[in-house]
Amino acid sequence: MLSELEKLFGIQNPDWLMSAREKLGLIGLLHCLKPKRVLELGYHRGGATKWLSEFSEQVITVDVNEFVADAPNLFHQAEDWNSPTLEAAFCIKKEIYYLI
Ligand SMILES: C[S@@+](CC[C@H](N)C(=O)[O-])C[C@H]1O[C@@H](n2cnc3c(N)ncnc32)[C@H](O)[C@@H]1O
């Protein structure tokens, strides 16, 4: 049933490591929130990044894996940070303080 739903909504993607419910929940949230900027912690192979970049002006996607470097070529709003989450959190915190 859920795989039928995935087919129906065109969200079948083996590179997207979310359940059908999570995928639909994320897309629903993106529709409602239409975020300007998104920080994704965990790119994997960009399954979710595709949708995040469709609904926002800028996506920063963070991962320790090497595939994250593909993100700017695949999704033009995406910026890749090849770093651990904690390091990215410190950078974001610094940036926020800088903006205030
Ligand atoms: C569940 S996958 C992300 C799924 C992806 N958002 C999607 O929707 O398909 C988790 C990712 O987090 C990355 N990861 C795990 N620990 C990390 C850490 N401490 N810092 C940065 N990335 C990490 C892994 O390399 C992996 O690609």
The ligand as an SDF file (V2000), in Angstrom:
LIG
                    3D

 27 29  0  0  0  0  0  0  0  0999 V2000
   19.9970    8.5040    7.4830 C   0  0  0  0  0  0  0  0  0  0  0  0
   21.2660    9.1740    6.4650 S   0  0  0  0  0  0  0  0  0  0  0  0
   20.5750   10.6950    5.8950 C   0  0  0  0  0  0  0  0  0  0  0  0
   19.3840   10.4690    5.0370 C   0  0  0  0  0  0  0  0  0  0  0  0
   19.0770   11.5700    4.0690 C   0  0  0  0  0  0  0  0  0  0  0  0
   18.7590   12.8420    4.7220 N   0  0  0  0  0  0  0  0  0  0  0  0
   17.9120   11.1130    3.2010 C   0  0  0  0  0  0  0  0  0  0  0  0
   16.8020   11.6230    3.4110 O   0  0  0  0  0  0  0  0  0  0  0  0
   18.1220   10.2310    2.3620 O   0  0  0  0  0  0  0  0  0  0  0  0
   22.4250    9.7420    7.6600 C   0  0  0  0  0  0  0  0  0  0  0  0
   23.6440   10.4430    7.0710 C   0  0  0  0  0  0  0  0  0  0  0  0
   24.2940   11.1170    8.1380 O   0  0  0  0  0  0  0  0  0  0  0  0
   25.6830   11.0360    7.9510 C   0  0  0  0  0  0  0  0  0  0  0  0
   26.3030   11.1790    9.2810 N   0  0  0  0  0  0  0  0  0  0  0  0
   26.2940   10.2960   10.3020 C   0  0  0  0  0  0  0  0  0  0  0  0
   26.9260   10.8090   11.3710 N   0  0  0  0  0  0  0  0  0  0  0  0
   27.3510   12.0500   11.0190 C   0  0  0  0  0  0  0  0  0  0  0  0
   28.0490   13.0880   11.7020 C   0  0  0  0  0  0  0  0  0  0  0  0
   28.4230   12.9760   12.9810 N   0  0  0  0  0  0  0  0  0  0  0  0
   28.3170   14.2230   11.0290 N   0  0  0  0  0  0  0  0  0  0  0  0
   27.9250   14.3900    9.7430 C   0  0  0  0  0  0  0  0  0  0  0  0
   27.2430   13.4440    9.0480 N   0  0  0  0  0  0  0  0  0  0  0  0
   26.9570   12.2850    9.6780 C   0  0  0  0  0  0  0  0  0  0  0  0
   25.9320    9.6880    7.2920 C   0  0  0  0  0  0  0  0  0  0  0  0
   27.1190    9.7320    6.5160 O   0  0  0  0  0  0  0  0  0  0  0  0
   24.6610    9.5180    6.4470 C   0  0  0  0  0  0  0  0  0  0  0  0
   24.8810    9.8990    5.0940 O   0  0  0  0  0  0  0  0  0  0  0  0
  1  2  1  0
  2  3  1  0
  2 10  1  0
  3  4  1  0
  4  5  1  0
  5  6  1  0
  5  7  1  0
  7  8  2  0
  7  9  1  0
 10 11  1  0
 11 12  1  0
 11 26  1  0
 12 13  1  0
 13 14  1  0
 13 24  1  0
 14 15  1  0
 14 23  1  0
 15 16  2  0
 16 17  1  0
 17 18  1  0
 17 23  2  0
 18 19  1  0
 18 20  2  0
 20 21  1  0
 21 22  2  0
 22 23  1  0
 24 25  1  0
 24 26  1  0
 26 27  1  0
M  CHG  2   2   1   9  -1
M  END
$$$$
